[in-house]
Amino acid sequence: MNFKTLYIILFTCFSITVQAQDPIFTQYFIIPETLNPGYTGFLETTYAGILHRSQWPDLNLKVDTDYAFVNTWSEKMNSGIGGSVLSHRENNTNYSLTEFNLNYSYRVALNDNWYFRPGIELGFGTKSFGFGGLVLGDQINIGSGTINGSSVDPTVLNNKFTFFDFSAGMLVNNQEAWFGLSLKHLNKPNISFVEEGNVPLDMFFSASMGYEFLLADYIDVLTFPYDTKFLISANYMNQGSYNRLDFGSSLMFKTVYFGVSTATNPWRQSGNSHLVTSVNAFGGLQYEHFKFGLSHDFSTSKIGKSGGIYELSLTYQFDLNVKCFGCPNYENRQ
């Protein structure tokens, strides 16, 4: 085994560790299906959306993530059914992840106001690191100056592999508040790029909560319209040694909303880790059935001029005559 092969192995092991972290969206409160299958069909109508995230565009470490979903509701089955596609790409390493998911949730009425919604998610994914062009040491024939087409090196790497994934979650909600728990990758799929290797993907845990209320119910507001709402939300995530806590708030008018959130690293792994990793500004508007969202994360770390992180979201709700909780849908109207 030559030095080049050893370098590839070390680089691959490091990269696998990094890629074990699931993509996380700043606008999770707009499309909570990215976190928890219990949100499937929670609007109790048909709706769809897309979300694009670009991270550190001014660095060679640029990462792009896209998420698309469609959900519908069956009153007869008392269930939400949906599907989603996740695409994650890194420009520097050529690493890519694509995953297709099917979601199902069931609604249980706890009383006249509160509901319990357990959900499951079944996924099929592919990962690739662009190893197809690598040449290992035993493929080089120095005497003839040729390259053998095959290798018996035990560190032969898979250019692409597939895996199955299973996740579960639950949600408790009324019209103004919600609390959800989810656990992804319950089967710990093997994500090793080395043949015969075994690198189980760490389970991803999240706990999210939020409360939405009329501002006029708590304070005497004369400068804002009476139907102005205030939303507070928090989301804790843990995967392996990685943890993150996001919390924020927003003002929601009839067709426009804006707010700010903070991403924190509550259990830092080293003395050089930052407690606050970014401050995130977001806003959006609703026009008839469409909802547009925009966010930008301003990094507080010493990573340099990275360009931050921005996200664009677009959702479409087929029927507006339904109640919405935990999302800037305001008072539903015809």
Contacts in CASP RR format, 6 or more apart in sequence:
PFRMAT RR
TARGET T0000
AUTHOR 0000-0000-0000
METHOD contacts of the structure
MODEL  1
MNFKTLYIILFTCFSITVQAQDPIFTQYFIIPETLNPGYTGFLETTYAGI
LHRSQWPDLNLKVDTDYAFVNTWSEKMNSGIGGSVLSHRENNTNYSLTEF
NLNYSYRVALNDNWYFRPGIELGFGTKSFGFGGLVLGDQINIGSGTINGS
SVDPTVLNNKFTFFDFSAGMLVNNQEAWFGLSLKHLNKPNISFVEEGNVP
LDMFFSASMGYEFLLADYIDVLTFPYDTKFLISANYMNQGSYNRLDFGSS
LMFKTVYFGVSTATNPWRQSGNSHLVTSVNAFGGLQYEHFKFGLSHDFST
SKIGKSGGIYELSLTYQFDLNVKCFGCPNYENRQ
1 137 0 8 1.000
1 153 0 8 1.000
1 155 0 8 1.000
2 137 0 8 1.000
4 137 0 8 1.000
5 136 0 8 1.000
5 137 0 8 1.000
5 153 0 8 1.000
5 155 0 8 1.000
8 134 0 8 1.000
8 155 0 8 1.000
8 157 0 8 1.000
9 155 0 8 1.000
9 194 0 8 1.000
12 129 0 8 1.000
12 157 0 8 1.000
12 193 0 8 1.000
12 194 0 8 1.000
15 93 0 8 1.000
15 95 0 8 1.000
15 129 0 8 1.000
16 191 0 8 1.000
16 192 0 8 1.000
16 193 0 8 1.000
16 199 0 8 1.000
19 95 0 8 1.000
19 97 0 8 1.000
19 127 0 8 1.000
19 191 0 8 1.000
20 191 0 8 1.000
20 199 0 8 1.000
20 201 0 8 1.000
20 202 0 8 1.000
20 239 0 8 1.000
20 240 0 8 1.000
21 239 0 8 1.000
21 242 0 8 1.000
22 184 0 8 1.000
22 204 0 8 1.000
22 239 0 8 1.000
23 53 0 8 1.000
23 65 0 8 1.000
23 67 0 8 1.000
23 86 0 8 1.000
23 88 0 8 1.000
24 237 0 8 1.000
24 244 0 8 1.000
25 31 0 8 1.000
25 34 0 8 1.000
25 51 0 8 1.000
25 53 0 8 1.000
25 65 0 8 1.000
25 67 0 8 1.000
25 311 0 8 1.000
26 53 0 8 1.000
26 246 0 8 1.000
26 261 0 8 1.000
26 263 0 8 1.000
26 280 0 8 1.000
26 282 0 8 1.000
26 295 0 8 1.000
26 297 0 8 1.000
26 309 0 8 1.000
26 311 0 8 1.000
27 51 0 8 1.000
27 282 0 8 1.000
27 293 0 8 1.000
27 295 0 8 1.000
27 311 0 8 1.000
27 313 0 8 1.000
28 34 0 8 1.000
28 35 0 8 1.000
28 208 0 8 1.000
28 235 0 8 1.000
28 246 0 8 1.000
29 210 0 8 1.000
29 231 0 8 1.000
29 233 0 8 1.000
29 235 0 8 1.000
29 326 0 8 1.000
29 327 0 8 1.000
30 51 0 8 1.000
30 291 0 8 1.000
30 293 0 8 1.000
30 313 0 8 1.000
30 315 0 8 1.000
30 327 0 8 1.000
30 328 0 8 1.000
31 49 0 8 1.000
31 51 0 8 1.000
31 67 0 8 1.000
31 69 0 8 1.000
31 313 0 8 1.000
31 315 0 8 1.000
32 39 0 8 1.000
32 42 0 8 1.000
32 208 0 8 1.000
32 327 0 8 1.000
33 39 0 8 1.000
33 40 0 8 1.000
33 69 0 8 1.000
33 71 0 8 1.000
33 84 0 8 1.000
33 103 0 8 1.000
34 51 0 8 1.000
34 67 0 8 1.000
35 182 0 8 1.000
35 206 0 8 1.000
35 208 0 8 1.000
35 235 0 8 1.000
36 169 0 8 1.000
36 170 0 8 1.000
36 171 0 8 1.000
36 180 0 8 1.000
36 181 0 8 1.000
36 182 0 8 1.000
36 206 0 8 1.000
36 208 0 8 1.000
37 103 0 8 1.000
37 104 0 8 1.000
37 105 0 8 1.000
37 119 0 8 1.000
37 120 0 8 1.000
37 121 0 8 1.000
37 167 0 8 1.000
37 168 0 8 1.000
37 169 0 8 1.000
37 182 0 8 1.000
38 103 0 8 1.000
38 105 0 8 1.000
38 117 0 8 1.000
38 118 0 8 1.000
38 119 0 8 1.000
38 169 0 8 1.000
38 170 0 8 1.000
38 171 0 8 1.000
38 180 0 8 1.000
38 182 0 8 1.000
39 105 0 8 1.000
39 117 0 8 1.000
39 171 0 8 1.000
40 71 0 8 1.000
40 80 0 8 1.000
40 81 0 8 1.000
40 82 0 8 1.000
40 103 0 8 1.000
40 104 0 8 1.000
40 105 0 8 1.000
40 119 0 8 1.000
41 47 0 8 1.000
41 71 0 8 1.000
41 72 0 8 1.000
41 73 0 8 1.000
41 80 0 8 1.000
41 81 0 8 1.000
41 82 0 8 1.000
41 105 0 8 1.000
42 105 0 8 1.000
42 117 0 8 1.000
42 171 0 8 1.000
42 173 0 8 1.000
42 325 0 8 1.000
43 71 0 8 1.000
43 73 0 8 1.000
43 317 0 8 1.000
43 322 0 8 1.000
43 324 0 8 1.000
43 329 0 8 1.000
44 73 0 8 1.000
44 75 0 8 1.000
44 322 0 8 1.000
44 323 0 8 1.000
45 72 0 8 1.000
45 73 0 8 1.000
45 317 0 8 1.000
45 318 0 8 1.000
45 319 0 8 1.000
45 322 0 8 1.000
46 70 0 8 1.000
46 71 0 8 1.000
46 72 0 8 1.000
46 73 0 8 1.000
46 318 0 8 1.000
46 319 0 8 1.000
47 70 0 8 1.000
47 71 0 8 1.000
47 72 0 8 1.000
47 315 0 8 1.000
47 316 0 8 1.000
47 317 0 8 1.000
47 318 0 8 1.000
48 68 0 8 1.000
48 69 0 8 1.000
48 70 0 8 1.000
48 71 0 8 1.000
48 315 0 8 1.000
48 316 0 8 1.000
49 68 0 8 1.000
49 69 0 8 1.000
49 70 0 8 1.000
49 313 0 8 1.000
49 314 0 8 1.000
49 315 0 8 1.000
49 316 0 8 1.000
50 66 0 8 1.000
50 67 0 8 1.000
50 68 0 8 1.000
50 69 0 8 1.000
50 313 0 8 1.000
50 314 0 8 1.000
50 315 0 8 1.000
51 66 0 8 1.000
51 67 0 8 1.000
51 68 0 8 1.000
51 311 0 8 1.000
51 312 0 8 1.000
51 313 0 8 1.000
51 314 0 8 1.000
52 64 0 8 1.000
52 65 0 8 1.000
52 66 0 8 1.000
52 311 0 8 1.000
52 312 0 8 1.000
52 313 0 8 1.000
53 64 0 8 1.000
53 65 0 8 1.000
53 66 0 8 1.000
53 67 0 8 1.000
53 309 0 8 1.000
53 310 0 8 1.000
53 311 0 8 1.000
54 62 0 8 1.000
54 63 0 8 1.000
54 64 0 8 1.000
54 65 0 8 1.000
54 309 0 8 1.000
54 310 0 8 1.000
54 311 0 8 1.000
55 61 0 8 1.000
55 62 0 8 1.000
55 63 0 8 1.000
55 64 0 8 1.000
55 65 0 8 1.000
55 308 0 8 1.000
55 309 0 8 1.000
56 62 0 8 1.000
56 63 0 8 1.000
56 303 0 8 1.000
56 306 0 8 1.000
56 307 0 8 1.000
56 308 0 8 1.000
56 309 0 8 1.000
57 306 0 8 1.000
57 307 0 8 1.000
57 308 0 8 1.000
57 310 0 8 1.000
58 305 0 8 1.000
58 306 0 8 1.000
58 307 0 8 1.000
58 308 0 8 1.000
59 303 0 8 1.000
59 306 0 8 1.000
59 307 0 8 1.000
60 91 0 8 1.000
60 92 0 8 1.000
61 90 0 8 1.000
61 91 0 8 1.000
61 92 0 8 1.000
61 306 0 8 1.000
62 90 0 8 1.000
62 91 0 8 1.000
62 92 0 8 1.000
63 88 0 8 1.000
63 89 0 8 1.000
63 90 0 8 1.000
63 91 0 8 1.000
64 88 0 8 1.000
64 89 0 8 1.000
64 91 0 8 1.000
65 86 0 8 1.000
65 87 0 8 1.000
65 88 0 8 1.000
65 89 0 8 1.000
66 85 0 8 1.000
66 86 0 8 1.000
66 87 0 8 1.000
67 84 0 8 1.000
67 85 0 8 1.000
67 86 0 8 1.000
67 87 0 8 1.000
68 84 0 8 1.000
68 85 0 8 1.000
69 82 0 8 1.000
69 83 0 8 1.000
69 84 0 8 1.000
69 85 0 8 1.000
70 82 0 8 1.000
70 83 0 8 1.000
70 84 0 8 1.000
71 80 0 8 1.000
71 81 0 8 1.000
71 82 0 8 1.000
71 83 0 8 1.000
71 103 0 8 1.000
72 80 0 8 1.000
72 81 0 8 1.000
72 82 0 8 1.000
73 79 0 8 1.000
73 80 0 8 1.000
73 81 0 8 1.000
74 80 0 8 1.000
74 81 0 8 1.000
78 106 0 8 1.000
78 107 0 8 1.000
79 104 0 8 1.000
79 105 0 8 1.000
79 106 0 8 1.000
79 107 0 8 1.000
80 103 0 8 1.000
80 104 0 8 1.000
80 105 0 8 1.000
80 106 0 8 1.000
80 107 0 8 1.000
81 103 0 8 1.000
81 104 0 8 1.000
82 102 0 8 1.000
82 103 0 8 1.000
82 104 0 8 1.000
83 100 0 8 1.000
83 101 0 8 1.000
83 102 0 8 1.000
83 103 0 8 1.000
84 100 0 8 1.000
84 101 0 8 1.000
84 103 0 8 1.000
85 98 0 8 1.000
85 99 0 8 1.000
85 100 0 8 1.000
85 101 0 8 1.000
86 97 0 8 1.000
86 98 0 8 1.000
86 99 0 8 1.000
86 101 0 8 1.000
87 96 0 8 1.000
87 97 0 8 1.000
87 98 0 8 1.000
88 96 0 8 1.000
88 97 0 8 1.000
88 98 0 8 1.000
89 95 0 8 1.000
89 96 0 8 1.000
89 97 0 8 1.000
90 96 0 8 1.000
93 129 0 8 1.000
94 128 0 8 1.000
94 129 0 8 1.000
94 130 0 8 1.000
95 127 0 8 1.000
95 128 0 8 1.000
95 129 0 8 1.000
95 130 0 8 1.000
96 127 0 8 1.000
96 128 0 8 1.000
97 125 0 8 1.000
97 126 0 8 1.000
97 127 0 8 1.000
98 125 0 8 1.000
98 126 0 8 1.000
99 123 0 8 1.000
99 124 0 8 1.000
99 125 0 8 1.000
99 126 0 8 1.000
99 165 0 8 1.000
100 123 0 8 1.000
100 124 0 8 1.000
100 125 0 8 1.000
101 121 0 8 1.000
101 122 0 8 1.000
101 123 0 8 1.000
101 165 0 8 1.000
102 121 0 8 1.000
102 122 0 8 1.000
102 123 0 8 1.000
103 119 0 8 1.000
103 120 0 8 1.000
103 121 0 8 1.000
104 119 0 8 1.000
104 120 0 8 1.000
104 121 0 8 1.000
105 117 0 8 1.000
105 118 0 8 1.000
105 119 0 8 1.000
105 120 0 8 1.000
105 171 0 8 1.000
106 117 0 8 1.000
106 118 0 8 1.000
106 119 0 8 1.000
107 115 0 8 1.000
107 116 0 8 1.000
107 117 0 8 1.000
108 115 0 8 1.000
108 116 0 8 1.000
108 117 0 8 1.000
108 118 0 8 1.000
109 115 0 8 1.000
110 116 0 8 1.000
110 172 0 8 1.000
113 174 0 8 1.000
113 175 0 8 1.000
114 172 0 8 1.000
114 173 0 8 1.000
114 174 0 8 1.000
115 171 0 8 1.000
115 172 0 8 1.000
115 173 0 8 1.000
115 174 0 8 1.000
116 170 0 8 1.000
116 171 0 8 1.000
116 172 0 8 1.000
117 170 0 8 1.000
117 171 0 8 1.000
117 172 0 8 1.000
117 173 0 8 1.000
118 168 0 8 1.000
118 169 0 8 1.000
118 170 0 8 1.000
118 171 0 8 1.000
119 168 0 8 1.000
119 169 0 8 1.000
119 170 0 8 1.000
119 171 0 8 1.000
120 166 0 8 1.000
120 167 0 8 1.000
120 168 0 8 1.000
120 169 0 8 1.000
121 165 0 8 1.000
121 166 0 8 1.000
121 167 0 8 1.000
121 168 0 8 1.000
121 184 0 8 1.000
122 164 0 8 1.000
122 165 0 8 1.000
122 166 0 8 1.000
123 164 0 8 1.000
123 165 0 8 1.000
123 166 0 8 1.000
123 167 0 8 1.000
124 162 0 8 1.000
124 163 0 8 1.000
124 164 0 8 1.000
124 165 0 8 1.000
125 162 0 8 1.000
125 163 0 8 1.000
125 164 0 8 1.000
125 165 0 8 1.000
126 160 0 8 1.000
126 161 0 8 1.000
126 162 0 8 1.000
126 163 0 8 1.000
127 160 0 8 1.000
127 161 0 8 1.000
127 163 0 8 1.000
127 191 0 8 1.000
127 193 0 8 1.000
128 159 0 8 1.000
128 160 0 8 1.000
129 157 0 8 1.000
129 159 0 8 1.000
129 193 0 8 1.000
130 159 0 8 1.000
130 160 0 8 1.000
131 157 0 8 1.000
131 158 0 8 1.000
131 159 0 8 1.000
131 193 0 8 1.000
132 159 0 8 1.000
133 159 0 8 1.000
134 157 0 8 1.000
135 147 0 8 1.000
136 151 0 8 1.000
136 153 0 8 1.000
136 155 0 8 1.000
136 156 0 8 1.000
137 151 0 8 1.000
137 153 0 8 1.000
138 148 0 8 1.000
138 151 0 8 1.000
138 152 0 8 1.000
138 153 0 8 1.000
139 147 0 8 1.000
139 148 0 8 1.000
139 149 0 8 1.000
139 150 0 8 1.000
139 151 0 8 1.000
140 147 0 8 1.000
140 148 0 8 1.000
141 147 0 8 1.000
141 148 0 8 1.000
154 195 0 8 1.000
154 196 0 8 1.000
155 194 0 8 1.000
156 194 0 8 1.000
156 195 0 8 1.000
157 193 0 8 1.000
157 194 0 8 1.000
157 195 0 8 1.000
158 193 0 8 1.000
158 194 0 8 1.000
158 195 0 8 1.000
161 191 0 8 1.000
161 193 0 8 1.000
163 189 0 8 1.000
163 190 0 8 1.000
163 191 0 8 1.000
163 201 0 8 1.000
164 187 0 8 1.000
164 189 0 8 1.000
165 184 0 8 1.000
165 185 0 8 1.000
165 187 0 8 1.000
165 189 0 8 1.000
166 185 0 8 1.000
166 186 0 8 1.000
166 187 0 8 1.000
167 182 0 8 1.000
167 183 0 8 1.000
167 184 0 8 1.000
167 185 0 8 1.000
167 186 0 8 1.000
168 182 0 8 1.000
168 183 0 8 1.000
168 186 0 8 1.000
169 180 0 8 1.000
169 181 0 8 1.000
169 182 0 8 1.000
169 183 0 8 1.000
170 180 0 8 1.000
170 181 0 8 1.000
170 182 0 8 1.000
171 178 0 8 1.000
171 179 0 8 1.000
171 180 0 8 1.000
172 178 0 8 1.000
172 179 0 8 1.000
172 180 0 8 1.000
173 179 0 8 1.000
173 325 0 8 1.000
174 325 0 8 1.000
175 323 0 8 1.000
175 325 0 8 1.000
176 211 0 8 1.000
176 212 0 8 1.000
176 213 0 8 1.000
176 325 0 8 1.000
177 209 0 8 1.000
177 210 0 8 1.000
177 211 0 8 1.000
177 212 0 8 1.000
177 325 0 8 1.000
177 326 0 8 1.000
178 208 0 8 1.000
178 209 0 8 1.000
178 210 0 8 1.000
178 325 0 8 1.000
178 326 0 8 1.000
179 207 0 8 1.000
179 208 0 8 1.000
179 209 0 8 1.000
179 210 0 8 1.000
180 206 0 8 1.000
180 207 0 8 1.000
180 208 0 8 1.000
180 209 0 8 1.000
181 205 0 8 1.000
181 206 0 8 1.000
181 207 0 8 1.000
182 204 0 8 1.000
182 205 0 8 1.000
182 206 0 8 1.000
183 203 0 8 1.000
183 204 0 8 1.000
183 205 0 8 1.000
184 203 0 8 1.000
184 204 0 8 1.000
184 205 0 8 1.000
184 206 0 8 1.000
185 201 0 8 1.000
185 202 0 8 1.000
185 203 0 8 1.000
185 204 0 8 1.000
186 203 0 8 1.000
188 200 0 8 1.000
188 201 0 8 1.000
188 202 0 8 1.000
188 203 0 8 1.000
189 200 0 8 1.000
189 201 0 8 1.000
190 197 0 8 1.000
190 198 0 8 1.000
190 199 0 8 1.000
190 200 0 8 1.000
190 201 0 8 1.000
191 199 0 8 1.000
191 200 0 8 1.000
191 201 0 8 1.000
192 198 0 8 1.000
192 199 0 8 1.000
202 239 0 8 1.000
202 240 0 8 1.000
203 239 0 8 1.000
203 240 0 8 1.000
204 237 0 8 1.000
204 238 0 8 1.000
204 239 0 8 1.000
205 237 0 8 1.000
205 238 0 8 1.000
205 239 0 8 1.000
206 235 0 8 1.000
206 236 0 8 1.000
206 237 0 8 1.000
206 238 0 8 1.000
207 235 0 8 1.000
207 236 0 8 1.000
208 233 0 8 1.000
208 234 0 8 1.000
208 235 0 8 1.000
208 236 0 8 1.000
209 233 0 8 1.000
209 234 0 8 1.000
209 235 0 8 1.000
210 231 0 8 1.000
210 232 0 8 1.000
210 233 0 8 1.000
210 234 0 8 1.000
210 326 0 8 1.000
211 231 0 8 1.000
211 232 0 8 1.000
211 233 0 8 1.000
212 229 0 8 1.000
212 230 0 8 1.000
212 231 0 8 1.000
212 252 0 8 1.000
212 325 0 8 1.000
212 326 0 8 1.000
213 229 0 8 1.000
213 230 0 8 1.000
214 226 0 8 1.000
214 227 0 8 1.000
214 228 0 8 1.000
214 229 0 8 1.000
214 230 0 8 1.000
215 221 0 8 1.000
215 224 0 8 1.000
215 228 0 8 1.000
215 229 0 8 1.000
215 230 0 8 1.000
215 251 0 8 1.000
216 226 0 8 1.000
216 228 0 8 1.000
221 228 0 8 1.000
224 251 0 8 1.000
224 253 0 8 1.000
225 253 0 8 1.000
225 254 0 8 1.000
227 253 0 8 1.000
227 254 0 8 1.000
227 330 0 8 1.000
227 331 0 8 1.000
228 251 0 8 1.000
228 252 0 8 1.000
228 253 0 8 1.000
229 251 0 8 1.000
229 252 0 8 1.000
229 328 0 8 1.000
229 330 0 8 1.000
230 249 0 8 1.000
230 250 0 8 1.000
230 251 0 8 1.000
230 252 0 8 1.000
231 249 0 8 1.000
231 250 0 8 1.000
231 252 0 8 1.000
231 257 0 8 1.000
231 326 0 8 1.000
231 328 0 8 1.000
232 247 0 8 1.000
232 248 0 8 1.000
232 249 0 8 1.000
233 247 0 8 1.000
233 248 0 8 1.000
233 249 0 8 1.000
233 261 0 8 1.000
233 326 0 8 1.000
234 245 0 8 1.000
234 246 0 8 1.000
234 247 0 8 1.000
234 248 0 8 1.000
235 245 0 8 1.000
235 246 0 8 1.000
235 247 0 8 1.000
236 243 0 8 1.000
236 244 0 8 1.000
236 245 0 8 1.000
236 246 0 8 1.000
237 243 0 8 1.000
237 244 0 8 1.000
237 245 0 8 1.000
237 246 0 8 1.000
238 244 0 8 1.000
241 269 0 8 1.000
243 265 0 8 1.000
243 266 0 8 1.000
243 267 0 8 1.000
244 263 0 8 1.000
244 264 0 8 1.000
244 265 0 8 1.000
244 266 0 8 1.000
244 277 0 8 1.000
245 263 0 8 1.000
245 264 0 8 1.000
245 265 0 8 1.000
245 266 0 8 1.000
246 261 0 8 1.000
246 262 0 8 1.000
246 263 0 8 1.000
246 264 0 8 1.000
246 280 0 8 1.000
247 261 0 8 1.000
247 262 0 8 1.000
247 264 0 8 1.000
248 259 0 8 1.000
248 260 0 8 1.000
248 261 0 8 1.000
248 262 0 8 1.000
249 259 0 8 1.000
249 260 0 8 1.000
249 261 0 8 1.000
250 257 0 8 1.000
250 258 0 8 1.000
250 259 0 8 1.000
250 260 0 8 1.000
250 282 0 8 1.000
250 283 0 8 1.000
250 328 0 8 1.000
251 257 0 8 1.000
251 258 0 8 1.000
251 259 0 8 1.000
252 328 0 8 1.000
252 330 0 8 1.000
253 330 0 8 1.000
254 330 0 8 1.000
254 331 0 8 1.000
255 285 0 8 1.000
255 286 0 8 1.000
255 287 0 8 1.000
255 330 0 8 1.000
256 283 0 8 1.000
256 284 0 8 1.000
256 285 0 8 1.000
256 286 0 8 1.000
257 283 0 8 1.000
257 284 0 8 1.000
257 285 0 8 1.000
257 328 0 8 1.000
258 281 0 8 1.000
258 282 0 8 1.000
258 283 0 8 1.000
258 284 0 8 1.000
259 281 0 8 1.000
259 282 0 8 1.000
259 283 0 8 1.000
260 279 0 8 1.000
260 280 0 8 1.000
260 281 0 8 1.000
260 282 0 8 1.000
261 279 0 8 1.000
261 280 0 8 1.000
261 282 0 8 1.000
262 276 0 8 1.000
262 278 0 8 1.000
262 279 0 8 1.000
262 280 0 8 1.000
263 276 0 8 1.000
263 277 0 8 1.000
263 278 0 8 1.000
263 279 0 8 1.000
263 280 0 8 1.000
263 297 0 8 1.000
264 275 0 8 1.000
264 276 0 8 1.000
264 277 0 8 1.000
265 273 0 8 1.000
265 274 0 8 1.000
265 275 0 8 1.000
265 276 0 8 1.000
265 277 0 8 1.000
266 275 0 8 1.000
268 274 0 8 1.000
268 275 0 8 1.000
274 300 0 8 1.000
274 301 0 8 1.000
276 300 0 8 1.000
277 299 0 8 1.000
277 300 0 8 1.000
277 301 0 8 1.000
278 297 0 8 1.000
278 298 0 8 1.000
278 299 0 8 1.000
278 300 0 8 1.000
278 301 0 8 1.000
278 308 0 8 1.000
278 309 0 8 1.000
279 297 0 8 1.000
279 298 0 8 1.000
279 300 0 8 1.000
280 295 0 8 1.000
280 296 0 8 1.000
280 297 0 8 1.000
280 298 0 8 1.000
280 309 0 8 1.000
281 295 0 8 1.000
281 296 0 8 1.000
281 298 0 8 1.000
282 293 0 8 1.000
282 294 0 8 1.000
282 295 0 8 1.000
282 296 0 8 1.000
283 293 0 8 1.000
283 294 0 8 1.000
283 295 0 8 1.000
284 291 0 8 1.000
284 292 0 8 1.000
284 293 0 8 1.000
284 294 0 8 1.000
284 328 0 8 1.000
285 291 0 8 1.000
285 292 0 8 1.000
285 293 0 8 1.000
286 292 0 8 1.000
286 328 0 8 1.000
286 329 0 8 1.000
286 330 0 8 1.000
288 320 0 8 1.000
289 316 0 8 1.000
289 317 0 8 1.000
289 318 0 8 1.000
289 320 0 8 1.000
290 314 0 8 1.000
290 315 0 8 1.000
290 316 0 8 1.000
291 313 0 8 1.000
291 314 0 8 1.000
291 315 0 8 1.000
291 316 0 8 1.000
291 317 0 8 1.000
291 328 0 8 1.000
291 329 0 8 1.000
292 313 0 8 1.000
292 314 0 8 1.000
293 311 0 8 1.000
293 312 0 8 1.000
293 313 0 8 1.000
293 314 0 8 1.000
294 310 0 8 1.000
294 311 0 8 1.000
294 312 0 8 1.000
294 313 0 8 1.000
295 310 0 8 1.000
295 311 0 8 1.000
296 308 0 8 1.000
296 309 0 8 1.000
296 310 0 8 1.000
296 311 0 8 1.000
297 308 0 8 1.000
297 309 0 8 1.000
297 310 0 8 1.000
298 308 0 8 1.000
299 306 0 8 1.000
299 307 0 8 1.000
299 308 0 8 1.000
299 309 0 8 1.000
317 329 0 8 1.000
320 332 0 8 1.000
320 333 0 8 1.000
320 334 0 8 1.000
321 332 0 8 1.000
321 334 0 8 1.000
322 332 0 8 1.000
323 332 0 8 1.000
324 332 0 8 1.000
END
